Each structure stands twice: as C-alpha cells, then as structure tokens.
Amino acid sequence: MAELILNRTKKGFPCIGVGGGRMTSTFTLRTVLVQSKPLSEPNPYSTKPAIFVRTKGHRSNEHDQAIVIVESGDIIVVGTGSIPINPENTEITLNAEQVKQLILSSTGDTYRAITEPVTVNIDQLPESIIKGASLYHNRDGEYFTSGVINNGK
C-alpha cells in the first residue's frame, strides 16, 4: 500500500490535476480512470468527468489542464517516456495506483489516498489520452477527461 496526497475542492471533494502532452521527443501524462468493462475486453478503462478544464494557456508540462474528483476505486495513472506512444515502445513507464481509501487530513485542506498498485498497459488507455499526450505542447485538458461536471466545485 502507498499513499498519495490529494487536494480538496471548495465543496470538500478529493481531487487531482490531470493532463499531459509531448515535448520534443518525450511525453508526460496523468489521468484518472475507472474500469468500465472487464479487463479481457478491448478498452476496459474510461476517463472521468472534470470539474474544471483548461483548453488554452500554459503548456501541459508546466501546469495541470483539468481537475478531476477522485473516489475509492479510481485508478490514478502517471506516465512518461519517449514518442511514439504504443505498446511496442519499451521506453514508456506507466505507474498506476488504485485508490482504496480516502482520509481527510487533520487540517482539513487535503486528503490522504491509500492506494494499491495495479497494472494498466498502454493499449488499455483510452485513445483520447494517447492523442493528448502525443500532441506537442498540448494545452487542452479535454483529452484526459470525459466532459465537465458543472456543480462539482
């Protein structure tokens, strides 16, 4: 088991910034996934809706592009590596942690997420994430979410 520190929205929900993009010959990404199908089927994971999405402005390698509420059972994926993003590229690292428990900090401004490592492969990521992480200096967080929740703040 590992721990992650998550931020808190104005309404008190645990959240994390997501986004990604390509630099010259490398990429970064961070996203939150939910398992929407059995792992034996193609595309078993889907993205979550965001409470905020940046569509322009600072580059992805400098700032988060969207904010997503995190719940128990969600999978937080952080990836880095070289371009191209595909299963044959051995220079890609994906770290995936499934949230098992969320604990509000004693100060009330952050959450502690108790996580457990899980395996997520490149070919299991939604196509929109791979596209967003492949775009040179991507500025659009919509690649890493599935729409926007209006009342989540």
Backbone as a chain_set.jsonl record, in Angstrom:
{"seq": "MAELILNRTKKGFPCIGVGGGRMTSTFTLRTVLVQSKPLSEPNPYSTKPAIFVRTKGHRSNEHDQAIVIVESGDIIVVGTGSIPINPENTEITLNAEQVKQLILSSTGDTYRAITEPVTVNIDQLPESIIKGASLYHNRDGEYFTSGVINNGK", "coords": {"N": [[0.843, -1.18, 0.0], [0.46, 2.226, -0.737], [0.704, 5.82, -0.35], [-0.942, 8.779, -1.419], [-1.078, 12.31, -1.643], [-3.868, 14.29, -1.942], [-5.552, 17.124, -3.31], [-8.227, 19.34, -2.206], [-11.505, 20.197, -3.166], [-13.478, 23.264, -3.354], [-15.954, 22.554, -2.365], [-15.288, 20.426, -0.826], [-14.508, 17.933, -1.889], [-12.205, 15.243, -2.656], [-9.538, 15.735, -4.959], [-7.6, 15.768, -8.029], [-5.103, 17.081, -10.22], [-5.027, 16.678, -13.737], [-3.555, 15.828, -16.917], [-1.382, 16.301, -19.765], [1.126, 15.9, -22.334], [3.236, 16.316, -25.233], [6.731, 16.818, -25.37], [9.766, 17.644, -26.975], [10.829, 15.014, -27.781], [9.702, 13.362, -25.954], [7.076, 12.435, -23.604], [4.555, 13.287, -21.154], [2.037, 12.271, -18.826], [-0.889, 12.405, -16.799], [-3.676, 10.936, -15.398], [-7.053, 10.052, -14.429], [-8.691, 7.055, -14.15], [-11.533, 4.871, -14.616], [-12.668, 1.548, -14.264], [-14.538, 0.318, -16.799], [-15.343, -1.869, -18.228], [-14.938, -5.478, -18.437], [-11.556, -6.583, -17.882], [-10.619, -8.281, -19.846], [-11.764, -7.455, -22.193], [-11.483, -5.204, -25.064], [-10.315, -1.857, -24.546], [-10.854, -1.388, -21.603], [-10.962, 0.651, -19.734], [-12.186, 3.918, -18.8], [-12.268, 7.524, -18.952], [-12.809, 10.064, -16.395], [-15.332, 12.564, -15.665], [-14.487, 16.06, -15.505], [-14.086, 18.788, -13.115], [-13.115, 21.153, -13.795], [-11.714, 22.418, -16.748], [-8.931, 23.25, -18.638], [-8.453, 24.8, -21.685], [-6.715, 26.282, -23.147], [-3.748, 28.333, -22.922], [-1.139, 27.919, -20.525], [1.475, 25.499, -21.158], [1.249, 21.897, -21.076], [3.342, 20.597, -19.747], [3.962, 22.313, -17.769], [1.74, 22.971, -16.191], [-1.273, 21.647, -14.652], [-4.067, 20.502, -16.574], [-6.705, 19.942, -16.174], [-9.129, 19.324, -13.579], [-10.025, 16.657, -11.584], [-12.433, 14.894, -9.697], [-11.703, 12.531, -7.191], [-12.449, 9.204, -6.3], [-12.958, 6.326, -4.155], [-11.725, 3.35, -5.565], [-11.075, 4.434, -8.023], [-8.51, 4.762, -10.543], [-5.368, 6.075, -10.596], [-3.197, 7.196, -12.981], [0.107, 7.682, -13.957], [2.299, 8.618, -16.431], [5.32, 8.442, -18.366], [7.754, 8.892, -20.948], [9.247, 8.019, -24.133], [8.469, 9.185, -27.431], [7.177, 7.218, -30.094], [3.876, 6.753, -28.633], [3.049, 3.716, -27.957], [2.339, 0.144, -27.647], [4.655, -1.265, -28.389], [6.831, 0.298, -27.797], [9.466, 0.318, -25.679], [10.405, 2.186, -23.938], [8.639, 3.427, -22.228], [7.021, 4.305, -19.256], [4.483, 3.418, -17.104], [2.817, 4.167, -14.227], [0.445, 2.956, -12.126], [-2.062, 3.404, -9.73], [-4.529, 2.168, -7.635], [-7.136, 3.677, -5.875], [-7.873, 2.95, -2.604], [-8.788, 3.879, -0.158], [-9.892, 6.996, 1.211], [-8.789, 9.613, 3.206], [-9.51, 12.37, 5.142], [-7.329, 15.039, 5.917], [-5.926, 16.153, 9.075], [-5.878, 18.906, 9.156], [-7.795, 19.522, 7.341], [-7.527, 20.417, 4.735], [-6.465, 18.815, 2.758], [-6.495, 15.493, 1.302], [-5.623, 12.179, 2.194], [-4.769, 9.58, 0.235], [-5.046, 6.186, 0.292], [-3.439, 3.786, -1.495], [-3.129, 1.129, -3.934], [-0.921, -0.68, -5.985], [-1.688, -1.283, -9.427], [-1.954, -2.959, -12.596], [-1.793, -1.318, -15.617], [-1.858, -1.22, -19.022], [-0.391, 0.3, -21.951], [-1.98, -0.143, -24.265], [-4.467, -0.336, -23.111], [-5.295, 2.149, -22.393], [-7.6, 4.854, -22.873], [-8.127, 6.084, -26.196], [-8.185, 8.873, -26.497], [-6.522, 9.843, -24.47], [-3.98, 8.959, -25.238], [-3.764, 10.391, -27.621], [-3.851, 13.09, -26.646], [-1.534, 13.112, -25.027], [0.347, 12.807, -26.977], [0.359, 15.129, -28.447], [2.193, 17.955, -29.396], [3.269, 20.153, -26.974], [0.666, 20.263, -25.779], [-2.308, 21.935, -24.801], [-4.836, 21.425, -23.96], [-7.102, 20.141, -21.745], [-9.245, 18.464, -22.174], [-8.692, 16.071, -23.453], [-8.069, 14.29, -21.483], [-10.224, 13.794, -19.892], [-13.787, 13.155, -19.457], [-15.815, 15.115, -20.36], [-17.417, 17.808, -18.468], [-18.286, 18.442, -15.113], [-20.674, 20.541, -13.857], [-21.456, 21.303, -11.282], [-19.499, 20.502, -9.497], [-17.624, 21.975, -8.034]], "CA": [[0.0, 0.0, 0.0], [1.172, 3.502, -0.809], [-0.145, 6.969, -0.052], [-0.849, 9.98, -2.236], [-1.76, 13.469, -1.073], [-4.767, 14.881, -2.925], [-6.134, 18.414, -2.953], [-9.641, 19.355, -1.827], [-12.253, 21.238, -3.866], [-14.176, 24.209, -2.472], [-17.066, 21.846, -1.72], [-14.756, 19.393, 0.051], [-14.229, 16.659, -2.534], [-10.808, 14.994, -3.01], [-9.341, 15.925, -6.392], [-6.223, 15.757, -8.531], [-4.927, 17.67, -11.541], [-4.657, 15.735, -14.784], [-3.126, 16.453, -18.155], [-0.224, 15.696, -20.399], [1.485, 16.394, -23.648], [4.531, 15.946, -25.791], [7.79, 17.796, -25.512], [10.427, 17.376, -28.252], [10.808, 13.589, -28.113], [9.158, 12.638, -24.811], [5.732, 12.838, -23.206], [4.117, 13.047, -19.786], [0.59, 12.26, -18.673], [-1.505, 11.977, -15.54], [-5.111, 10.847, -15.604], [-7.819, 9.219, -13.511], [-9.501, 6.118, -14.921], [-12.441, 3.929, -13.966], [-12.841, 0.344, -15.072], [-15.905, 0.341, -17.31], [-15.602, -3.159, -18.862], [-13.989, -6.49, -17.969], [-10.195, -6.368, -18.388], [-10.396, -9.116, -21.029], [-12.309, -6.779, -23.376], [-10.723, -4.025, -25.501], [-10.632, -0.568, -23.914], [-11.601, -1.629, -20.363], [-10.976, 1.829, -18.87], [-12.673, 5.175, -19.342], [-11.883, 8.692, -18.161], [-13.859, 10.626, -15.547], [-15.6, 13.975, -15.945], [-13.693, 17.033, -14.748], [-14.812, 19.93, -12.563], [-12.503, 22.311, -14.456], [-10.871, 22.038, -17.884], [-8.201, 24.32, -19.32], [-8.354, 24.49, -23.113], [-5.657, 27.102, -23.73], [-2.903, 28.894, -21.872], [0.171, 27.323, -20.28], [1.711, 24.166, -21.699], [0.959, 20.795, -20.169], [4.48, 20.214, -18.927], [4.13, 23.327, -16.732], [0.539, 23.103, -15.364], [-2.362, 20.704, -14.875], [-5.013, 21.007, -17.554], [-8.066, 19.686, -15.722], [-9.219, 18.842, -12.201], [-10.966, 15.542, -11.533], [-12.743, 14.384, -8.355], [-11.214, 11.168, -7.007], [-13.255, 8.372, -5.416], [-12.416, 4.989, -3.933], [-11.851, 2.503, -6.747], [-10.473, 5.087, -9.182], [-7.114, 4.424, -10.827], [-4.565, 7.243, -10.976], [-2.121, 6.743, -13.857], [1.145, 8.65, -14.307], [3.143, 8.021, -17.453], [6.379, 9.209, -19.018], [8.505, 8.071, -21.892], [9.6, 8.588, -25.428], [7.491, 9.098, -28.509], [5.719, 7.195, -30.134], [3.187, 6.082, -27.533], [2.416, 2.48, -28.405], [2.785, -0.994, -26.837], [5.977, -1.757, -28.789], [7.863, 1.199, -27.279], [9.908, -0.17, -24.362], [10.878, 3.32, -23.14], [7.47, 4.053, -21.606], [6.726, 3.862, -17.9], [3.163, 3.751, -16.58], [2.59, 3.808, -12.832], [-0.982, 3.021, -11.856], [-2.418, 3.139, -8.333], [-5.967, 2.183, -7.387], [-7.47, 4.287, -4.588], [-8.612, 2.035, -1.743], [-9.413, 4.622, 0.934], [-9.603, 8.429, 1.251], [-8.836, 10.099, 4.584], [-9.337, 13.819, 5.249], [-6.23, 15.386, 6.816], [-6.335, 16.808, 10.324], [-6.067, 20.33, 8.876], [-8.988, 19.641, 6.523], [-7.297, 21.02, 3.415], [-6.03, 17.791, 1.809], [-6.877, 14.108, 1.567], [-4.604, 11.151, 2.059], [-5.333, 8.454, -0.51], [-4.348, 4.914, 0.455], [-3.521, 3.192, -2.832], [-2.525, -0.173, -4.189], [-0.511, -0.729, -7.395], [-2.398, -2.124, -10.387], [-1.31, -2.959, -13.913], [-2.502, -0.725, -16.747], [-0.984, -1.222, -20.19], [-0.609, 1.373, -22.932], [-3.096, -0.447, -25.163], [-5.721, -0.265, -22.368], [-5.653, 3.551, -22.185], [-8.49, 5.414, -23.894], [-7.417, 6.702, -27.325], [-8.074, 10.324, -26.3], [-5.359, 10.103, -23.615], [-2.788, 8.786, -26.074], [-3.72, 11.528, -28.544], [-3.477, 14.285, -25.889], [-0.139, 13.004, -24.594], [1.192, 12.838, -28.175], [0.333, 16.453, -29.062], [3.306, 18.81, -28.996], [2.868, 21.221, -26.049], [-0.794, 20.251, -25.649], [-2.861, 22.868, -23.816], [-6.256, 21.098, -23.826], [-7.353, 19.084, -20.775], [-10.372, 17.614, -22.545], [-8.204, 14.762, -23.879], [-7.84, 13.45, -20.314], [-11.479, 13.737, -19.123], [-14.984, 12.865, -20.256], [-16.766, 16.184, -20.122], [-17.247, 18.675, -17.31], [-19.362, 18.499, -14.135], [-20.85, 21.965, -13.541], [-21.684, 21.561, -9.864], [-18.51, 19.793, -8.682], [-16.668, 22.831, -7.346]], "C": [[0.888, 1.245, 0.0], [0.185, 4.609, -0.467], [0.122, 8.092, -1.037], [-1.563, 11.099, -1.494], [-2.574, 14.122, -2.183], [-5.274, 16.223, -2.405], [-7.607, 18.247, -2.623], [-10.328, 20.483, -2.587], [-12.904, 22.172, -2.854], [-15.327, 23.548, -1.727], [-16.602, 20.64, -0.9], [-14.448, 18.049, -0.566], [-12.73, 16.47, -2.775], [-10.628, 15.099, -4.516], [-7.86, 15.895, -6.736], [-6.21, 16.428, -9.903], [-4.479, 16.613, -12.53], [-4.231, 16.509, -16.023], [-1.945, 15.721, -18.741], [0.048, 16.323, -21.742], [2.891, 15.986, -24.022], [5.485, 17.122, -25.715], [8.485, 17.466, -26.845], [10.351, 15.908, -28.638], [10.279, 12.731, -26.968], [7.739, 13.124, -24.513], [5.561, 12.64, -21.709], [2.593, 12.98, -19.805], [0.234, 11.895, -17.244], [-3.006, 12.024, -15.768], [-5.743, 9.99, -14.525], [-8.762, 8.371, -14.356], [-10.467, 5.362, -14.022], [-12.555, 2.717, -14.877], [-14.298, 0.265, -15.484], [-16.313, -0.967, -17.988], [-14.683, -4.192, -18.217], [-12.613, -6.279, -18.614], [-9.899, -7.205, -19.632], [-10.911, -8.474, -22.314], [-11.408, -5.618, -23.792], [-11.21, -2.771, -24.782], [-11.433, -0.724, -22.616], [-11.732, -0.405, -19.463], [-11.579, 3.029, -19.585], [-12.236, 6.309, -18.419], [-13.073, 9.177, -17.35], [-14.144, 12.063, -15.97], [-14.782, 14.883, -15.024], [-14.605, 18.084, -14.12], [-14.258, 21.236, -13.12], [-11.65, 21.788, -15.594], [-10.25, 23.29, -18.481], [-8.092, 23.912, -20.789], [-7.319, 25.347, -23.835], [-4.806, 27.642, -22.588], [-1.589, 28.151, -21.755], [0.255, 25.901, -20.829], [1.544, 23.106, -20.625], [2.128, 20.426, -19.273], [4.762, 21.244, -17.846], [2.951, 23.362, -15.758], [-0.439, 21.964, -15.646], [-3.373, 21.342, -15.814], [-6.467, 20.787, -17.163], [-8.006, 19.203, -14.276], [-10.336, 17.819, -12.152], [-11.182, 15.135, -10.078], [-12.343, 12.917, -8.296], [-12.098, 10.45, -5.988], [-12.555, 7.041, -5.197], [-12.707, 4.131, -5.154], [-11.268, 3.114, -7.998], [-9.018, 4.672, -9.325], [-6.41, 5.678, -11.316], [-3.358, 6.723, -11.743], [-1.189, 7.903, -14.156], [2.075, 7.964, -15.292], [4.172, 8.989, -17.989], [7.053, 8.289, -20.031], [8.802, 8.808, -23.171], [8.448, 8.389, -26.402], [7.99, 8.044, -29.491], [5.14, 6.446, -28.936], [2.448, 4.887, -28.107], [2.993, 1.308, -27.612], [4.179, -1.513, -27.182], [7.121, -0.904, -28.238], [8.234, 0.774, -25.864], [10.394, 0.954, -23.454], [9.723, 4.107, -22.523], [7.265, 3.443, -20.23], [5.336, 4.342, -17.512], [3.103, 3.267, -15.136], [1.121, 4.017, -12.542], [-1.248, 2.6, -10.419], [-3.935, 3.207, -8.2], [-6.225, 2.707, -5.98], [-8.34, 3.318, -3.801], [-9.369, 2.778, -0.646], [-8.984, 6.076, 0.86], [-9.809, 8.927, 2.674], [-8.574, 11.594, 4.576], [-8.228, 14.119, 6.252], [-6.749, 16.109, 8.055], [-6.552, 18.306, 10.13], [-7.291, 20.584, 7.998], [-8.778, 20.203, 5.136], [-6.819, 20.023, 2.361], [-6.616, 16.44, 2.209], [-5.645, 13.228, 1.425], [-5.289, 9.97, 1.373], [-4.457, 7.229, -0.267], [-4.543, 4.157, -0.852], [-2.82, 1.844, -2.886], [-2.134, -0.218, -5.668], [-1.385, -1.685, -8.207], [-1.668, -2.037, -11.72], [-2.261, -2.363, -14.943], [-1.501, -0.655, -17.893], [-1.357, -0.093, -21.142], [-1.828, 1.088, -23.803], [-4.446, -0.478, -24.447], [-6.168, 1.178, -22.118], [-6.648, 4.002, -23.252], [-7.681, 6.167, -24.962], [-7.229, 8.204, -27.139], [-6.854, 10.676, -25.437], [-4.074, 9.991, -24.428], [-2.655, 9.948, -27.053], [-3.272, 12.798, -27.824], [-2.026, 14.275, -25.45], [0.827, 13.076, -25.769], [1.263, 14.218, -28.825], [1.455, 17.334, -28.508], [2.789, 20.007, -28.2], [1.346, 21.373, -25.98], [-1.237, 21.217, -24.554], [-4.301, 22.52, -23.452], [-6.474, 19.903, -22.901], [-8.477, 18.14, -21.138], [-9.945, 16.233, -23.028], [-8.146, 13.783, -22.707], [-9.07, 13.302, -19.426], [-12.624, 13.365, -20.046], [-16.047, 13.9, -19.94], [-16.482, 16.939, -18.839], [-18.49, 18.602, -16.428], [-19.512, 19.966, -13.739], [-20.953, 22.24, -12.047], [-20.647, 20.9, -8.949], [-17.615, 20.646, -7.851], [-17.032, 23.042, -5.895]], "O": [[1.928, 1.289, 0.658], [-1.013, 4.368, -0.315], [1.261, 8.328, -1.438], [-2.545, 10.855, -0.794], [-2.037, 14.465, -3.237], [-5.405, 16.421, -1.197], [-8.165, 17.156, -2.744], [-9.808, 21.597, -2.654], [-12.886, 21.911, -1.651], [-15.645, 23.926, -0.599], [-17.426, 19.915, -0.343], [-14.152, 17.1, 0.16], [-12.039, 17.445, -3.071], [-11.465, 14.61, -5.276], [-6.993, 15.984, -5.867], [-7.184, 16.353, -10.651], [-3.656, 15.756, -12.209], [-4.517, 17.699, -16.156], [-1.559, 14.652, -18.268], [-0.707, 17.169, -22.221], [3.627, 15.395, -23.232], [5.108, 18.268, -25.959], [7.804, 17.034, -27.775], [9.857, 15.584, -29.718], [10.395, 11.506, -27.007], [7.268, 14.099, -25.098], [6.328, 11.915, -21.075], [1.944, 13.553, -20.679], [0.965, 11.169, -16.57], [-3.543, 13.015, -16.263], [-5.048, 9.285, -13.793], [-9.529, 8.889, -15.167], [-10.242, 5.23, -12.819], [-12.539, 2.84, -16.102], [-15.188, 0.16, -14.641], [-17.489, -1.165, -18.292], [-13.739, -3.82, -17.519], [-12.525, -5.846, -19.763], [-9.002, -6.856, -20.399], [-10.538, -8.897, -23.408], [-10.65, -5.1, -22.972], [-12.391, -2.655, -24.454], [-12.565, -0.248, -22.531], [-12.528, -0.415, -18.524], [-11.498, 3.147, -20.808], [-11.882, 6.086, -17.261], [-14.207, 8.758, -17.583], [-13.287, 12.711, -16.571], [-14.436, 14.505, -13.905], [-15.751, 18.252, -14.537], [-14.855, 22.298, -12.941], [-10.931, 20.805, -15.42], [-10.942, 24.26, -18.79], [-7.68, 22.792, -21.092], [-7.078, 25.146, -25.025], [-5.121, 27.425, -21.418], [-0.986, 27.789, -22.765], [-0.749, 25.199, -20.948], [1.678, 23.376, -19.431], [1.919, 19.982, -18.143], [5.708, 21.077, -17.076], [3.134, 23.746, -14.603], [-0.439, 21.388, -16.734], [-3.522, 22.563, -15.85], [-7.365, 21.383, -17.758], [-6.968, 18.734, -13.808], [-11.449, 18.071, -12.615], [-10.224, 15.04, -9.311], [-12.606, 12.153, -9.224], [-12.45, 11.01, -4.95], [-11.664, 6.668, -5.96], [-13.804, 4.179, -5.711], [-10.986, 2.392, -8.954], [-8.373, 4.28, -8.352], [-6.799, 6.271, -12.322], [-2.587, 5.912, -11.228], [-1.633, 8.978, -14.559], [2.578, 6.871, -15.031], [3.937, 10.196, -18.061], [6.928, 7.066, -19.965], [8.639, 10.023, -23.284], [7.58, 7.537, -26.211], [9.201, 7.99, -29.704], [5.809, 5.624, -28.311], [1.362, 5.023, -28.67], [4.031, 1.459, -26.968], [4.821, -2.142, -26.341], [8.267, -1.353, -28.218], [7.411, 0.859, -24.952], [10.761, 0.698, -22.307], [9.828, 5.317, -22.322], [7.327, 2.226, -20.058], [5.045, 5.536, -17.583], [3.315, 2.086, -14.863], [0.603, 5.123, -12.693], [-0.737, 1.585, -9.947], [-4.554, 4.191, -8.605], [-5.616, 2.247, -5.014], [-9.407, 2.911, -4.262], [-10.457, 2.364, -0.248], [-7.847, 6.37, 0.491], [-10.857, 8.7, 3.278], [-7.547, 12.047, 4.071], [-8.189, 13.517, 7.325], [-7.873, 16.611, 8.072], [-7.33, 18.914, 10.864], [-7.774, 21.713, 7.913], [-9.749, 20.446, 4.419], [-6.774, 20.362, 1.178], [-7.156, 16.273, 3.302], [-4.747, 13.51, 0.631], [-6.273, 9.433, 1.88], [-3.267, 7.236, -0.584], [-5.674, 3.913, -1.272], [-2.037, 1.482, -2.008], [-2.933, 0.165, -6.522], [-1.769, -2.754, -7.731], [-0.857, -1.136, -11.934], [-3.383, -2.836, -15.121], [-0.417, -0.091, -17.742], [-2.484, 0.4, -21.138], [-2.629, 1.988, -24.054], [-5.476, -0.632, -25.102], [-7.295, 1.408, -21.68], [-6.553, 3.583, -24.405], [-6.674, 6.805, -24.654], [-6.22, 8.756, -27.577], [-6.222, 11.708, -25.661], [-3.185, 10.835, -24.314], [-1.549, 10.436, -27.287], [-2.407, 13.515, -28.328], [-1.356, 15.306, -25.491], [2.006, 13.376, -25.58], [2.13, 14.459, -29.665], [1.634, 17.437, -27.294], [1.968, 20.78, -28.693], [0.815, 22.476, -26.108], [-0.605, 21.301, -23.5], [-4.931, 23.261, -22.697], [-6.08, 18.783, -23.227], [-8.655, 17.114, -20.481], [-10.756, 15.307, -23.016], [-8.171, 12.57, -22.917], [-8.98, 12.749, -18.33], [-12.455, 13.273, -21.262], [-17.064, 13.587, -19.32], [-15.447, 16.744, -18.202], [-19.614, 18.689, -16.924], [-18.53, 20.576, -13.317], [-20.569, 23.319, -11.597], [-20.891, 20.752, -7.752], [-16.887, 20.114, -7.012], [-16.321, 23.744, -5.176]]}, "num_chains": 1, "name": "protein.A"}
